[in-house]
Amino acid sequence: MSIRSYAFEIVTNEIKFRLLPLLSSYSLRNDQVLDLQDVLRRFSFDNIRIFSFGLDPGCLELSLPISYFANFFDLASKLLAERAMVASTFMWKIKRFLNLGSEKKLKEAIRKVNVLAEQVIRQKRKLGFSTQQDLLSRFMASNIDDIFFMDIVKSFILAGRHKGMSGKGNDTSGDEKCRGLCAK
């Protein structure tokens, strides 16, 4: 199956079996408001994870589960962006050296992202990858070391997270609501 056909199949299934049922269930609830931006970010995250890793995080299940992987990844991205905005690198370097404040949080978030990336690779090895169509399986067939695969996992998540956030603009008022994005 071509990559294009595989991607089309994933998106079609996500729309048919997850997105439309979720939207339908909320249309019947008169007392609840659905955050459409959150739903579309979840939709994007599910598609990226399935296409990239062949693993379904289930973000669009009716219960709208929280993704710890997405949360830690978002936190690390946010802290790195804040670090880049600091007028002097001296302050964040001191905080990093002393393991204080945002640098301590960043170190912990990166550690957790690495642990979760290792889990994705272990799960992929356990499930097998030789007959799978996802991108990680295609890379894993080349027998490169796991550090390379961890970098691939993190890169795909970064690309998927930022693609899903591209329509967000500069409004950050809903950031906290949107942090709880799916996955298992």
Rosetta blueprint (number, residue, H / E / L):
1 M L
2 S L
3 I H
4 R H
5 S H
6 Y H
7 A H
8 F H
9 E H
10 I H
11 V H
12 T H
13 N H
14 E H
15 I H
16 K H
17 F H
18 R H
19 L H
20 L H
21 P H
22 L H
23 L H
24 S H
25 S H
26 Y H
27 S H
28 L L
29 R L
30 N L
31 D L
32 Q L
33 V L
34 L L
35 D L
36 L H
37 Q H
38 D H
39 V H
40 L H
41 R H
42 R H
43 F H
44 S H
45 F H
46 D H
47 N H
48 I H
49 R H
50 I H
51 F H
52 S H
53 F H
54 G L
55 L L
56 D L
57 P L
58 G L
59 C L
60 L L
61 E L
62 L L
63 S L
64 L L
65 P L
66 I L
67 S L
68 Y H
69 F H
70 A H
71 N H
72 F H
73 F H
74 D H
75 L H
76 A H
77 S H
78 K H
79 L H
80 L H
81 A H
82 E H
83 R H
84 A H
85 M H
86 V L
87 A L
88 S L
89 T H
90 F H
91 M H
92 W H
93 K H
94 I H
95 K H
96 R H
97 F H
98 L H
99 N L
100 L L
101 G H
102 S H
103 E H
104 K H
105 K H
106 L H
107 K H
108 E H
109 A H
110 I H
111 R H
112 K H
113 V H
114 N H
115 V H
116 L H
117 A H
118 E H
119 Q H
120 V H
121 I H
122 R H
123 Q H
124 K H
125 R H
126 K H
127 L H
128 G L
129 F L
130 S L
131 T L
132 Q L
133 Q L
134 D L
135 L H
136 L H
137 S H
138 R H
139 F H
140 M H
141 A L
142 S L
143 N L
144 I L
145 D L
146 D H
147 I H
148 F H
149 F H
150 M H
151 D H
152 I H
153 V H
154 K H
155 S H
156 F H
157 I H
158 L H
159 A H
160 G H
161 R H
162 H H
163 K H
164 G H
165 M H
166 S H
167 G H
168 K H
169 G L
170 N L
171 D L
172 T L
173 S L
174 G L
175 D H
176 E H
177 K H
178 C H
179 R L
180 G L
181 L L
182 C L
183 A L
184 K L
